[in-house]
Amino acid sequence: MEAVDAEAQFAEDLLGQGVAGLSTTDMRSYLEYVADQRMERLDLPRIYGSKNPLLFMELQDVQELSNFFERRVSAYQVGVSGSVSFDDDF
């Protein structure tokens, strides 16, 4: 609960009274929702019972975040064939 309070205070300091489409109230509810999810993963009871007010965050898989330098790169594009010359006019 202390961590949620600290994160909510940080969000309030950062957002002030909120920005278009994101209020400090929504941010607090989201933080409570995430805290409840983490409690469940630890087989502990929920604390807040908050719903996720930021549905777009469902697209962000926070559990899959990793250090950029520790993960295997799989998104590089295949090299381009042909030649490149910097002497040509664009």
N, C-alpha and C positions, 0 to 999 in steps of 0.2 A: 504494500500500500504506500510505503514511503517512496518507492521508485516511481509509482504512478503519479504521486503528488509532485515529485521533482520534475518528471517529464512534462506534466501539465503546466507547471510554472514556467519551464523553458519555452513551451509552445506559446504561452501567453506573453512572455517577454519578446519572443520572436515575432508573433503575429499581431501583438497589440490587441485591438478589438476585433481581429479577424481580417480576412481578405475575402474577395468575392468567391463564394462557393465553399469557403472553409472557415467555420467559426471556431472560437476557442471551446465552446460547448461540445461541438462535434468532435474536436480533437481529443477532448477529455474522455468522451464516450468511447472513441476508438481505442485510446490507451487502456481503458478499463476492459474493453472487449479482448484486446491482445493479452492483457494480464490474465484474464479468465481462461483463455486458450492455453496459456503456459501452465496455469495451475492444473488444468485437466491432464496435460501431458505428464505432469508429475504425480498423477493419481491423487490430487488434492481437490477439495471442493471449490467451486467458483466463489469469488468474493463479491463481485459487482452485479452480475446478471445483465450486463449491458449488451445491447445489440450493436452490430457494426453499422454506423451511420455513413461510412465511406466505402460504399460497395466497390468502387474502382480499385480499392486496395486489395480486393480478392485476387486481382490479376498479378499482384506482386507476391511471389512466393518467398517470404522472408526466411523460411527455414532452409532455403537452398543458397543463401548468400555465402560466398566464400572469398578468400583472399585471391585477388586477381593472379598473383604470382604462384599460387599453389594449385591452380586448377589446370586441367588439360584444355588446350585451345582447340576448338572444333569449328570456329566460325570464320576462319580466314578464307578468302576467295581464291580460287585456282588462278594461277598466273596467266597473264595475257600473252598470247603469242604475237609475233611480229616484231617490229623494231620501233624504237622511240628515238627521235632526234630533237635536240634542243636548238638546233640551228634553223629549223623551219619556222616560217611565220605562222602565227596563229590566226 
